[in-house]
Amino acid sequence: MTAILAASLWALAVNLVAMLPHNRLHFTLGGVLLLCFPYVLWLIGQAFGGWAVFAIVLVGLSLYRLPLVYYIKKALGKHEPD
């Protein structure tokens, strides 16, 4: 699979998941996409180099900023119970 095709399919899947209501399915699919992210990065790095990977990492951090903050707070024990 080419890097552009993999990145395009991943981005399409991220946007489709983002349109789902926030429930268990949303977070489960988001987690699966987060696990696929390193593979997409590796493909982009092989095809285009480090600067492209850096740009994609910034995009990924932006897309996942709320879940990342949640899990960082949870790991540090600063998460308030629901």
N, C-alpha and C positions, 0 to 999 in steps of 0.2 A: 504494500500500500504506500502510495507516495505521501510525502509530508503534507502537502497542500490538501490532499483529499482527507487525510486523517484529521488535520486541524479543522477543516471545514465541517466534517461530520461531528466532531467533538463540540464545536461551537454551536451547531444546530441543536444538538442534544441538550446542551446547557441552556439554551434559550427555551426549548420546549419544556424542560424541567422547571425552569423559572416561572412558567405560566401556570404550573400546577398549584392547587391550594396547599397551604402549609400544613402538612400532616406527616404521618410516618412515611408514606410513599415518597413524598417530596425529599425528605432527608435521606432516605435509603438510596434513591436514584442519584441524589447529589453526592453521596458518599462514593458510589460506584464511579461516577464521573471524576471525582477527586482522585480515586485510585488509578484511573486511566491517564491522568494528567502527566505523570512522569514519562510514560511511553510516548505521548504526543510530543513532549519536550525533547525527548531523545531523537525522534524522527526529524523534528525541526532543526535541532543542533547538527545532525548529520548532513542535512541538506543545505542549511543556510549559515551555520556558524553561531558563535557565542552571543553576538549582539541580538540576534533574533530570539534566542532563548531568554535573554535578559528582558526583552520587551514582552514576551509571552508570560514570563513569571510575574511581571508587574500587572498584566491583565488578569491573571489568575488570582493574585492577591486581592485585586479590586473586586472580582466576582465573588470571592469567598470570604470577604472581610468580616461579615457578621458571624458565620459559623466558626471562623478561626478565632475571633475574639471570645466567643462562647466557650470553645474547647480550651483555650489558653487560660481563661478565668477558672474553668472547672478543674483543670490540672493544677493550678496554683491554690485551689481551695477557696477562691474568692467568689465563687458562683452562689448566687442567692437561690434558695429552693423555689420551685414553681408554685 
